[in-house]
Amino acid sequence: MRHPIAAILFAALVLAACSRDETPPPAPKLFAEQRDALDRAKDVGTTQLEAADQQRRAMEQQAQ
């Protein structure tokens, strides 16, 4: 190459011209329904553990 600086400047100009100034649209939420169902199931599991803990404490208090 006779003009490496010119080639570098040309490449930079092409890359700058191809870049978008606007922000890209948000990515679609994949498997959103499945994630929501899993989150609800985790909440139910936590609720069940809390209920079991309360029941255990109540049984211990009755035993005393």
Secondary structure, 3 states (H helix, E strand, C coil): CCCHHHHHHHHHHHHHHHCCCCCCCCCCCCCHHHHHHHHHHHHHHHHHHHHHHHHHHHHHHHHC
